[in-house]
Amino acid sequence: MAGFDSLRLPSLIALAPLVPQLLNWPAHIVDASRTLPSGLLQLTCSAWRFNGGGELRMAWISSPKIQVFTCFAYPGEQSSQAMYAMEFVQLGTRPIVAVLDFACAQGAEPTAQAQHWLADARIQHAIEANAQDAPEWFVECRSANNIFLRPASASHFGALGLLHLDLLGRWCAAVGGDIASGGQQISDARFNDYKHHHRMNSPGLPLMEKNFGVQWTSDFLDTYFFR
């Protein structure tokens, strides 16, 4: 895969049935960059609101030394689906982690549908068992519906990108079904604990604060990406 940016358009195509509209975030938030001795470090992001009030938020960090793709999808108040969160990280040519998680509301039971999606996807995409070295901060908040992998090679991210698009497509179809059936109003605040835990423990915090500043990082995470 030539960088995780190749997942940008396919992710939006998966979202298309929900009629997404681009949110007008400030230019300095959606595209930040800094020239380092090793080359250009760039962080770009976009957020899309769709029918039912849900949102898809995506961010990419790209440089010769690191590639990151993060996606958080919130179902909105007319859907009872879990939220979908994923992240791919690669340092240079060395793969670090691939995480795909269907997070339920705080205290809620794992959804049978999300469990089925992951079980089926593991078979279809030949996904091995989860790695056992997840960091403590993720163990504290991970749902029972997650895939946590240490890819064997950078080329493995190509197959994992297809897995992401498969799971996102299933999630979008389920959310769309809830909206079409006139689902009850459910507050999206049910995911606040999960969002806050990721915001406070994000492995990218030191990199962003060092290169883009503490204030910019706080604005990006608190006012926009994890608001």
Buried (B, 14 or more C-beta within 10 A) or exposed (E): BEEBBEBBEBBBEBBEBBEBEEBEBEEEBBEBBEEEEEEEBBBBBBBBBBBBBBBBBBBBBBBEEBBBBBBBBBBBBBBBBBBBBBBBBBEEEEBBBBBBBBBBBEEEEBBEBBBEBBEEBBEEBEBEEBBEEBEEBBEEBBBBBBBBBBBEEBEBBEBBBBBBBBBBBBBBEBBBEBBEEEBEEBEBEBBEBBBEBBBEBBBBBEBBBEBBEEEBBEBBBEEBBBE
